[in-house]
Amino acid sequence: MNVYVSNIVTAALSFPLIAFVITIPYMVYQYRKFGSIPWLRTLVVYSFVFYLLCAYFLVLLPLPEDRTAIVPYAQTPQLVPFNFVHEFLAETSFSPSNPSTWLATLRDPYVYEAFFNVLLLVPLGMYLRYYFRRTWWQTLIIGFLVTLSFETTQLTGLWGLYEHPYRLFDVDDLMMNTLGAMVAEIKPNGRLRLTPLGGLNANNTEAENVRLATRGGRVFSGTFQLKNASVHVNGEYSNEKRTFDSMELVLDEDAASKEEVLALGIRTGDIACFDARTTITENGYIKSRFLDDKLSVAILLAQARGLAEGGKRPARAVWHHITVFEEVGHGGSASVPQGVTEAISVDMGCVGEGLSCTEKQVSICAKDSGGPYHEAVVNGLVAAAQAAGVDFAVDIYPYYGSDVEGTLRAGHDVRHGLVGAGVYASHGYERSHLAGAENTLRLLEAYLEQSTYE
């Protein structure tokens, strides 16, 4: 805790110098635009600068005394999503049924570090929403990019100033739930009707815990339930169809009317995040919501780390494109660099009846509901897998669409392919395996070592 306080004090001591440097340009800009220098606007802008200074000092400091120093724990990036939950359960004595462990848990580093990671960007969201008038999705993207800049700064040793990373790159600090739901209506009884974001299915979200994030920065808990969810009261409970219209979010608040919910600061358009419940078993199975497509993000980050650590160089130029719009249909439509001739979507491989892939394999998709993938790319992926001894399957996905198809629909003339670790129970409580992730990584490495296929 003393480190946090020390970094904020350092920011406070540095702020007068920064303020002095920006004062004259800022005053000239304000006077030319408004004909005066509004004191309230000035105060808000300077508070924003001070906040950014504090945030970056918290991320960067303390600096090593020697630029060649090696900080052991920071040399290997933490690329396992939600790893802090696994470590928290393994390393602490927390027991939900034992109140005597609760207070000690709040002082545990796994808890307060996660809390401060969230708190670090709360002011940024408030400035973006209420001063700079950004939309919620613009705020989400900017927040993600700022967090990415924090983590990349740590990974690169302050952009090469230090020869080795001195702070840990942790994917848990970076990744956010982008598949979830949004408040569509506040009902007269205080319950909330949700609308899905992406392919979330009402049938496998029943009775799930939910965190509701408001525009004002508050987070409320609740449970997604069928209307009239008591079996002893609702005689049609077993027969009712589960849809987002027949289900509702029940808030853990004393709010029994629309007016009481509005008084909490909850509005239409607020984001509902479903509990991921991530678990990695001793024999390597990964169980979680949203493995589609966070597992693939982790695989791409691992592949990038391999290149950064001196792995085999690809035989051609390669760009990684990680999008926060993966689940809404246009994730691959933009930001395609000039000269790209081939695009491969690293998504999830389907596991189910009629398909051959398992959770321990990498799946190569020959065709999905959008049509066949480029024959030369599919053949090249199969050849690379066979040459590298990768455990793989080739399948046709009957109800599936990938972002690389969005790339084609946007008018990009590229050859396209689709691969992914086998994932069972897609868009529900999904299951994969560490072996499937490893096979996907090995396939990508083998394929990128090859020249283009004709």
N, C-alpha and C positions, 0 to 999 in steps of 0.2 A: 504493500500500500504506500510506503514511503517513496517508492520510485515514482508512482503516479503524481504525488504531491510535488516532488522535486522537479519533475518535468514541467508541470504547470507553472511553478515559480520561475523556472528558466524562461518559459514563454512570456511571462509577465515582465521580466527584466529586459527581454529583447524587444518587446512590443513598442516602446517609445522610439527606438531607432527605425523600426519599420514604419511607424506612424509618421515620423518626420519625413521619410523618403517619399511617401505617397501623398502627403498633405497638399503640396502646391499643385501637382497635376490634378488631384481630386477637386480642389477648390476652383481651378480654372474650368474644369469640365462642368461642374455644377452651376457656376455663374453663367457660362455660355448657354447652357441648356435651359435653366430656370430663371435667370436674371437675379438670382440670390443664392445663398448657401443655407438650405434648410437644416436647422440644428438637429431635428429629430432623425431625418434621413442620414445625416452625418454620423450620429450616434449609432444607428443600426449598422451602417457599413463598417464602422470601426470595430464594433462588437463582432461582426462576421469575420473580419481579418484576424482579430484576436482568437476567435474560436478555431480558425484554420491553423493558426500558429500553434495553439495548444494541441490540436489533433496530430499534426505532423511531428511535433516534439515527443508526444506520447508514443508514436510509432517508431521514431528514429533513435531516441535516446534511451539509455546512455550509449555513447560511442566507444568502441574499443580503443585502448591506448596505442595499439600497434596495428597499422593497416594490413599487416600480414598475419594477424592473429587468427587462429582457427577456434571457433566456438563449437564444440562437438555436437550439441543438441540441435544446432541450426543447419548442419550440413546436409541433412536429408529432409526434403520437404515432406510435410504431413499431407498426404493426398487421399486419405480415407475419409469419405463424407461421414459426418456425425461421430467422428472418433472420440470427441470429448465426452459423449454420452457413455460410450463403452468404458473409457478410462474412469469416469466418475463412478460408475457402478462397481468397477473392479477395485478401485483404490480407496474408496471411502466406506464408512460404516453406516451410511444412510439406510434407514429402514422406515418405510411409510407407516408401519404399524407401531413404531417405537418413537414417541414424541421426544424422548431424551436425546435422540440423534439429530433432531431438526436444527437446533441452534448451531451445533458444531458444523453441520453441513453448510450453513450460510457463510461460515468463515473459511470454507474450503476453497483453494485456488481454482478448482474446476468450476465452481459456482460464480465467484466474483469476477473471474476473468471473462467468462461468457457474458455476465451482466455488463461489464465495462465495454466489451466488444459491441454489444447492442447500443449502449448509451453513447458510444463515441460518435455515431452517425445520426442520433436523434436530433441534435441541433441543426445539422445540415438539412435534414428533411423539413424542419420548421422554417428555416430561412428560405429554402427553395419554394415551398408551398405558399408562404404568407408574405414574403417580401419580394421575391423574384417572380412570383405568380406562375410557377411551373405547374403543369398538370401532374396527376399522381403517377402516370406512367413515365413521364419525363424525370420526375423525382426518383423513381425506382431505378431507372437506367443510370442517371448521374450518380446516385448512391453506390450502385454496383461498380461503376468505373472508378470512383474515388477509392473504394475498398480495394479494387484490383491494383490501383496505383500504390496503395500502402503495401500490399503483399509483394508486388513486383519489386518495389524499392528494397524490401527486406531480402528477397531472393537473390537480387543482383549485388548485394553488398553496397548499398547506396549508389547504385548505377556505376559500379566499377571503382569507386573511391577506395573500397576495401577489397582485398583479393579474394575473400571468402564471405559467404553470408554470416552475419552476426546476430540476426534475429530469425526466428523460424517462420517459413512460409507455411501457413496452415489453411487448407482448403475449407475448414470449418468456419474460418473468419470471412471467407469470400462468398460461399454459396448460399443462396437464398431460395426459399420455396417460390417457384414461378408457376407451378401447376396448383391450382386450388379453386377458389370460388370468390364471388363478389356479392355483396348485399344488393339484392334486386328490389326489396320492398320491406319496409317496417310495418308490421301488421298492427291492427288495433289492440291486440292482446299482448303486445310487447315482444312477440316472437319475430324472427327474421326469415324471409324467403330468400334463398340464395340462387344465383345463376352460375353455372360452371365456367371455369376458365380452362380451355383445352378439353381433353377427353375424360375428365373426371366423371365417374358413373355413380348415380345415386344408389344403385343396388348394393355397392360394397363400401359405402361411406356411412351407413346407418350406425348410430351409437358411437361415432368417433369423436374424440376430443378435438376442439377447434380453438385457435387463437384468432381473434378479430382485431385487426390493426386499423385504427381510425386515422383520418387526415390530421387530427390534432396531436398525433403521436402517442395516444394511449392504446393499450392492448387489453382486451377483455377475453375471458375464457368462456367456453360454452360447450354444448354437445349437440351434434346433428341428429335429430330424432324424427321418427314418423309422427305425424299429427296424432294426438290422442294416443300416446305411446304405451299406456299402461295395459298390459294383457288382461288384467282383471276388470278392466272397464270397457275396453274396446273389443267387442265380440268378433269384429272383422279384421283383427290385427293380422292374422296369418294370410288373409286373402287380398289385402290391399296392395296395389302395385306401388313400388318405390320409385318415385320420380322427384325432381327438384320442386315440383308444385305440391306434391303430397307430403313433403318433408319440410322441416323447419329447424333453424338454429335456436336452441334454448339457451339464453344467456345465464351465466352464474351471477346475476344481479337481481336486486329487488325492484324489478321493472315490469309492471303488469299492464302497461299501456304504451301507445306510440309516443305520447308526450314525455313519459318517463325515460324512454329509450333515447329520444332526441336530446333530453337534458344531459345525458351521459356523453354527448358529442358524437354519437353514432349516426352515420348518414348513408344513404344509398351510394353505392360505389366503393364502400370500404372493403378491404380485402380480407377474406377468411382463409386461414392457413390450417390445413388438416395435419394432425399429429402424424409424423412419419413413422414412429415406433421402430427405429432402426435397431437390428440385432444381427450380430455375426456369430454364428455357432462355432463350437470348437472344431468341427470338421469342415469348416469353410463355407457354409451356406450363408448368404446375405439376404436378410429379410427386411423389407422396408417399403413404405410408399415412395413413389417418385424415383425408383431406380431408373425408370424411363423419364428423364434421360441423364440423371446425375451420375449414374455409373459410367456412362460414356464420357462425360466431362472428366472424371477421374482418370479414365484410360488415356485420354488425349494429353492430360497433364503429365502422366507418367511417361508417355512417349516423348513429350517435349523435354522432360527432365533427362531422359536417356541421351538425347541429342546434346543437351547442354553439358552433360558429364563426359562427352567425348565418344559417344556411341557412333555406329556406322552412319556416315552421311547419306542422305537420300540421293538417288540417281537423278533427281529432278527437283526443281523448286517446289516447296510445299508451304502452304499457308494453313494455319489452324483458325477456324472460325467457330467461336463458341457464342451462341446467341441466347438471349433471355426470352426470345419469342418462339422457342422450339415447339411449344404445344399449341400455338394458335394459328399455325398454317403458313406463315410467311417468314419463318426464321432464316431460310436460305435464299430469299429473294433479292437481297441487296448486299452491298459490301463485298462483291466479288472482284478481286484485283484484275487489272488488265493483263491479258496474256494467259489466263487460266484456261486450260483445255479439258480438264477433267475434275469432277467433283464427287467425293465419296461421303455419304452420310454415315456417321458412326452413331447408330441409334440402338435400339434394343432388338434382339432376335426373338422371334415368336416361338413359344413352346406350348404345345397343345395337341389335341386329337388331329390326326391326319398329317402332322408335321414330324420330321425326324430329329430335330434339334433338341438337346437337353440343356439344362442350366450350366453344365460344365463345358459346353462347346461354344465356338463362335459360329454364328449363322451367317451365311451368304445368301442374300435374297435374289432370286432369279426374276420374280415378278410379284407385284402387289396389286391393290385395287386401282392404282394409277397406271398400270401397264408394265411391260417388261423393262428390266434394266439393261443398259448397254451390253451387248453380248461380249464385246472384247474386254470390257471391264470385269464382267462376271468370270469369264474364262481366265483372265489374268489373276484374279483373286484365288480361284481354285488352284491354278498352277503354283502360285506362291505358297499357298497353304500346304500343298502336297510336298513341295520341295523343302519346306521348313519343318515338316513333321507336325503340323498344327492339327489339333483335333477339331474338325469342322463338319458342318452339314449345309446342304443347299436346299432351300425350301421356297415355296410360294405362299405368300401371306394373303389370305382371302379378304381381310378387312383392315387395311393398313395404308397409310400414306406417309411419306417422309419429306423432310425439308428440302432435299435435293430435287424433288419434283417441283417444289416452289421455285427453285433456281431455274429450271427449264421453263416454267410458266411465265417467269419474269423476262424471258427472251434471251437468256444466256445460252450460247451455242457450245455446250460441253457434253462430254461423255459422262455418264453417271452410274454410280453403284451404291449399294447399301449393305453394311455389315453391322453386327452387334453381338454382344454377349447374350446367351440364351436367358430369357426372363419369363417366368411363369406367372400367371394371374395378372396380366398387364392392366394398368390403370386401376388396380385394386391394391391389396396388400401383397406386393410382388416378392418373388424369390429368384435369386440367381446364385452364383457360386464364384469364389475367387478363381477357380480354374477357368471358368468362362471368360472372366476379365483378362486373365493372363493369356489365353488363347487369342483373344481379340487383339491384344497388344502385340503379340508375336506375329499375327497375320499382317497387321499394319506395317510393322518394321520390315517384314519380308517383302511385302508388296512394294514398298517405297524404295527398296534396294534394286528393284528391277527397272529396266527401261520400259517405255510405253508398249502396250500390246496392240497388235493389229488384228 
